[in-house]
Structures are given as structure tokens and as C-alpha cells.
Amino acid sequence: MAKNKELAKSKFLEPDIKALALNYLRSKKLINDNSIIMNEFTIGSFSRRVDLVIYSDNKLIAFEIKSEADSLYRLNGQIDKYLEYFDKVIVISDSKFTSTIMTLLPESVGIWEVNCLKIKVIKRGKTKNKINNESLISMMDVTDLSKLSTKLKIKCDKNRSSLEQSLITVSNNTLREAVYLSLSRKFSKVTHSFLGETRNREISKSDLKLLSRFNIKREIMNEKINKNKVFWGNIEQHIENIERFADTSTYKK
């Protein structure tokens, strides 16, 4: 109880709300071991960065977070763009924004309110029937597009522009499956690591680093750097050990 009072007095910022949202999604079984979780997901040729995205039950859902320290200045532009790329869009905001957001957003957008360290669903929003081909294609990188063109036996140059043009008439279902495979390749490993690490406890904002695709590589690199520092820091001892070994192992007549 004391911890909750202390948190309530401090500012509840975006990372706090993300952790709260992930705990809520897990408690409602809206994410599971088959889900893909993406933190800070870019769309529109990196023109927009979505706070949180989940792929679950064959649906892509985007979450835009507005903490008490944020403004609503860019919200309309953000939501308009998200609606092009996702099956459902949900805004999670501090309670001070709720009434304003209700008047700003389209009927299809869900609204979740954060109040007293809890999430309340104000409006569920609606799931759209189809994401257009252009948006689906833009969510894949050149490697994914090239793999898809090869799989479909489509002959074209392997630059992005040619690949996009050659795939634009492919069925929407085929492109959706390709997007799922692309997201799985990039984010499944970190998602499973995140879910495994937090399975039996509450998710905290410090856990968000586990959702970084580059976190594992960064940790391995840091470990190598630290080992090198230790080695070179003890170089004189290493040399002494080598010399001692040479002295004791040299054959003397």
C-alpha cells in the first residue's frame, strides 16, 4: 500500500504505463506465448514510431500512450497514420486527457484510461476488416520482400522499389502471412525471452529493455568488452604466468 501511495505521488510516465498495459493485457489473456510484442515499432518509412504493438490472434494492434507529461499536439496525425497499418488502434492516456481525447478521435479507436495506477476501458474501439496491400508491404524489409517474391516465383530486380511494384497485386492474405513471418523473425525471440523472464511476477518498466531486438547482442558485446578490459588490466600477471610456465617446462640438459 505504501508503495502504491509513493507511486501515485510521483509522475506516472510512458514506461510506467507500458508496464501497466502489458500486465493488463496478460491478465486479460490478450497476450500469450503465441503473441509477438513490439516496443517502439516504426511505420511509414520510419516517419512514425508506435509506442507499443502486439500481434495476437491474427490481429495487429497499436497502442499510443499519452502520460500526464505528454501533450495531444501530434495525436490526430499519429492516429490517422496508425489506422492505415493496424487492425485496431488504442490510445492509453492519463485521466486528465480522457474528455478531450473522446472528442478528438474516430469512433473506431479504443480509449483506455490510466487512473490511480489502474487501467479502465472507456471505449473498446473496433477492429477493421483489412489492411491495404501498400501498408502491409511497407512493414517488410527488403530481405522479407525478396524472400516472398522468390517463394511466389515473381521475377524482378531485388531493389525495394521493384519488389514493391511486383508484389502490390499479390493477395491480401498472402501479404498478411508474409508480414507475420517477418515480425516473427525479428521479434519472436525477444518476446519469448520477455514473457519467460516475467512469467511469474509483475512486469515492471525496467523489463521493457528485454523487448529490444538488439539487447541480447548488446549484452554479449558488453561482456566481451568487459572480458578484454579484465585481460588487459592483468596483462603483467599473464606475462609472469607464461614466463613461469616456460621456466618450469623447458627441457634442460
C-alpha positions in Angstrom: 0.0 0.0 0.0 2.8 2.4 0.9 4.5 1.6 -2.4 1.3 2.5 -4.3 0.9 5.8 -2.5 4.5 6.7 -3.3 4.0 5.9 -7.0 0.8 7.9 -7.0 2.6 11.0 -5.8 5.3 10.7 -8.5 4.7 11.2 -12.2 3.4 8.1 -14.0 5.3 8.3 -17.3 5.2 6.4 -20.6 7.4 3.4 -19.4 5.2 3.1 -16.3 2.1 3.0 -18.4 3.6 0.5 -20.9 4.4 -1.9 -18.0 0.9 -1.4 -16.6 -0.7 -2.1 -20.0 1.4 -5.3 -20.5 0.3 -6.5 -17.1 -3.3 -5.7 -18.0 -3.1 -7.5 -21.4 -1.6 -10.5 -19.8 -4.2 -10.6 -17.0 -7.0 -10.5 -19.6 -5.2 -13.2 -21.7 -4.9 -10.8 -24.6 -1.2 -11.8 -24.9 0.1 -15.3 -24.6 3.0 -17.5 -25.7 1.9 -17.2 -29.3 1.9 -13.4 -29.3 4.5 -11.0 -30.7 5.3 -7.9 -28.7 7.0 -4.9 -30.2 8.2 -1.9 -28.3 8.7 1.3 -30.2 7.7 -0.1 -33.6 8.4 2.1 -36.7 6.0 2.5 -39.7 5.7 4.7 -42.7 9.3 4.6 -43.7 10.3 5.4 -40.1 8.1 8.5 -40.1 6.1 7.3 -37.1 7.1 5.3 -34.0 4.3 3.4 -32.3 4.7 3.1 -28.6 3.6 -0.5 -28.3 2.4 -3.0 -30.8 1.1 -6.6 -30.3 0.3 -9.3 -32.8 -2.1 -11.7 -31.2 -4.9 -13.9 -32.5 -4.0 -12.8 -36.1 -4.6 -9.2 -35.3 -2.1 -6.3 -35.3 -3.0 -3.8 -32.5 -1.2 -0.5 -32.0 -1.1 1.4 -28.6 -0.4 5.1 -28.4 0.4 6.2 -24.9 -0.2 9.7 -23.5 1.2 10.2 -20.0 0.5 13.2 -17.8 3.8 14.7 -19.1 2.7 14.5 -22.7 0.6 16.7 -24.9 -2.0 15.9 -27.5 -0.5 18.1 -30.2 0.5 15.3 -32.6 -2.2 12.8 -31.6 -4.5 13.3 -34.6 -1.7 12.8 -37.1 -0.4 9.8 -35.2 -3.8 8.0 -35.1 -4.6 8.8 -38.8 -1.3 7.1 -39.8 -1.8 4.1 -37.4 -5.2 3.4 -38.8 -3.5 2.7 -42.2 -1.3 0.0 -40.7 -3.2 -1.8 -37.9 -6.3 -3.9 -37.4 -7.1 -1.9 -34.2 -5.7 1.3 -32.6 -6.0 2.0 -28.9 -5.0 5.2 -27.0 -3.9 4.7 -23.4 -3.9 8.0 -21.6 -3.7 9.7 -18.3 -7.2 10.5 -16.9 -6.6 14.3 -17.4 -6.9 13.8 -21.2 -9.9 11.5 -21.4 -12.6 14.0 -22.1 -10.5 15.8 -24.8 -9.5 12.5 -26.5 -13.1 11.4 -26.6 -13.9 14.4 -28.8 -10.8 14.1 -31.0 -10.6 10.5 -32.1 -12.6 8.5 -34.6 -15.2 6.1 -33.3 -13.2 3.1 -34.3 -10.3 4.0 -31.9 -10.3 2.4 -28.5 -9.6 4.5 -25.4 -8.1 3.2 -22.1 -7.8 5.5 -19.1 -5.0 5.3 -16.5 -6.2 6.4 -13.1 -4.9 5.5 -9.7 -2.4 3.0 -11.2 -5.2 1.1 -12.9 -6.5 0.8 -16.4 -10.1 1.4 -17.2 -11.5 0.7 -20.7 -13.5 3.8 -21.7 -14.2 2.7 -25.2 -13.3 -0.7 -26.8 -13.0 0.6 -30.4 -13.5 -1.5 -33.5 -11.4 -4.0 -35.4 -11.1 -3.2 -39.2 -11.5 -5.9 -41.8 -8.4 -5.3 -43.9 -5.1 -3.5 -44.0 -4.3 -2.4 -47.6 -1.5 -4.1 -49.6 0.7 -0.9 -49.7 0.8 -0.7 -45.9 1.5 -4.5 -45.5 4.3 -4.3 -48.0 5.9 -1.3 -46.2 6.1 -3.2 -43.0 8.5 -5.7 -44.5 12.2 -5.0 -45.2 14.0 -5.9 -48.5 15.0 -9.3 -47.2 11.4 -10.3 -46.5 10.2 -8.9 -49.8 12.9 -10.7 -51.7 12.0 -14.0 -49.9 8.4 -13.5 -50.8 9.0 -12.8 -54.4 11.2 -15.8 -54.7 8.6 -18.0 -53.0 5.9 -16.8 -55.4 8.3 -17.2 -58.4 7.9 -13.5 -59.3 10.9 -12.3 -61.4 12.0 -8.7 -60.6 15.0 -6.7 -59.6 15.9 -7.1 -55.9 15.8 -3.4 -55.1 12.9 -2.2 -52.8 11.1 -0.2 -55.5 10.9 -3.2 -57.9 9.9 -5.6 -55.2 7.1 -3.4 -54.0 5.7 -2.9 -57.5 5.9 -6.6 -58.3 4.1 -7.6 -55.0 1.3 -5.0 -55.0 -1.2 -7.3 -56.7 -0.5 -10.3 -54.5 -3.5 -11.4 -52.4 -4.0 -9.6 -49.2 -4.0 -12.8 -47.2 -0.6 -13.8 -48.7 0.9 -10.4 -47.7 -0.6 -10.7 -44.2 1.1 -14.1 -43.7 4.3 -12.6 -45.0 4.1 -9.8 -42.5 3.5 -12.3 -39.7 6.6 -14.3 -40.7 8.6 -11.1 -40.9 7.5 -10.0 -37.4 8.2 -13.5 -36.1 11.7 -13.5 -37.5 12.5 -10.1 -35.9 10.6 -10.2 -32.6 9.6 -13.7 -31.6 12.9 -14.4 -29.8 12.8 -11.3 -27.6 9.1 -11.7 -27.0 9.6 -15.3 -25.7 12.5 -14.1 -23.6 10.4 -11.3 -22.1 7.4 -13.5 -21.4 9.6 -16.2 -19.8 11.5 -13.7 -17.7 8.3 -12.1 -16.3 6.0 -15.1 -16.3 5.7 -15.5 -12.5 5.9 -11.9 -11.5 4.6 -8.4 -12.2 6.1 -6.7 -15.3 8.0 -3.5 -14.4 9.3 -0.7 -16.6 12.8 -2.0 -16.3 11.7 -5.1 -18.1 11.0 -3.1 -21.3 14.7 -3.4 -22.2 14.1 -7.1 -22.7 11.9 -6.3 -25.7 14.8 -4.7 -27.6 15.9 -6.7 -30.6 19.4 -5.6 -30.0 19.5 -6.1 -26.3 20.9 -9.6 -26.4 23.6 -8.6 -28.9 24.4 -5.6 -26.8 24.8 -7.7 -23.7 27.1 -10.2 -25.5 29.2 -7.3 -26.8 29.5 -5.7 -23.4 30.5 -9.0 -21.9 33.3 -9.3 -24.5 34.4 -5.8 -23.8 34.5 -6.4 -20.1 36.5 -9.6 -20.5 39.0 -7.7 -22.7 39.3 -5.0 -20.0 40.0 -7.6 -17.3 42.5 -9.4 -19.5 44.5 -6.2 -20.4 44.2 -4.9 -16.9 46.0 -8.1 -15.7 48.5 -8.3 -18.6 51.5 -8.2 -16.4 50.2 -11.1 -14.3 49.5 -13.1 -17.5 53.1 -12.5 -18.8 54.5 -13.5 -15.4 52.4 -16.7 -15.5 53.7 -17.5 -19.0 57.3 -16.9 -18.1 56.9 -19.1 -15.0 55.4 -21.9 -17.1 58.2 -21.6 -19.7 60.8 -21.9 -16.9 59.3 -25.0 -15.4 58.6 -26.7 -18.7 61.9 -26.0 -20.6 64.0 -29.1 -21.0 67.4 -28.7 -19.5 70.4 -31.0 -20.3 
